[in-house]
Amino acid sequence: MFPWTKFAGLFCIFALFALGLTAQQSQHSRIQLNDTRIARVFSIRLTVFAVDQDLMIPFCGEGEGGTRTLCSLPTRLEVKTLQGWKTVKLKHSHRILGGIPPDKWKAQPVKNSQHGDFIFIFHIDEFDTRSGDELRLVVDTWPDEESMRSGKNPINLISSTFKSP
């Protein structure tokens, strides 16, 4: 048993106690907890280098340090199989990956001979991987914002490999 599971159990007990108190104080400003769960969040910090042309990188948010978070739709996780690299499947067939639609993406230009820092965050437990699998990221980029918005002819940047936790 992991040490943090005891903390999670105590947190759930506290949350239930707090919900009981807020039910009694329903005429005041309050917070309602709708769900608690333990999830293994995997974050990957990466640097995109534009070597031979300008690139437009879609991002969908910024972290506390200002690092831009890659959008999930133009970024995919791949696993190395005996047949080659394949997009990682979800563990549960009834689930669908969502994401921010392309018209809401923010655009980060990375000029030729420059670089940009990004982070990609996902829940590893949602994907059908085993510990030790070789994984990589494929990030769709475009030469300009207009082509990024249309989604036509993406430039696929492929990361180095890393092991699934």
HELIX and SHEET records of a PDB file:
HELIX    1   1 PRO A    3  GLN A   24  1                                  22    
HELIX    2   2 PRO A  102  LYS A  104  5                                   3    
HELIX    3   3 ILE A  124  GLU A  126  5                                   3    
HELIX    4   4 GLU A  145  SER A  150  1                                   6    
SHEET    1   A 5 VAL A  41  PHE A  49  0                                        
SHEET    2   A 5 HIS A 115  HIS A 123 -1                                        
SHEET    3   A 5 ARG A  68  LEU A  70  1                                        
SHEET    4   A 5 LEU A  55  GLU A  62 -1                                        
SHEET    5   A 5 LYS A 106  VAL A 110 -1                                        
SHEET    1   B 4 GLY A  84  THR A  87  0                                        
SHEET    2   B 4 THR A  75  THR A  81 -1                                        
SHEET    3   B 4 GLU A 134  THR A 141 -1                                        
SHEET    4   B 4 ILE A 155  ILE A 158 -1                                        
SHEET    1   C 4 GLY A  84  THR A  87  0                                        
SHEET    2   C 4 THR A  75  THR A  81 -1                                        
SHEET    3   C 4 GLU A 134  THR A 141 -1                                        
SHEET    4   C 4 PHE A 162  LYS A 163 -1                                        
END                                                                             
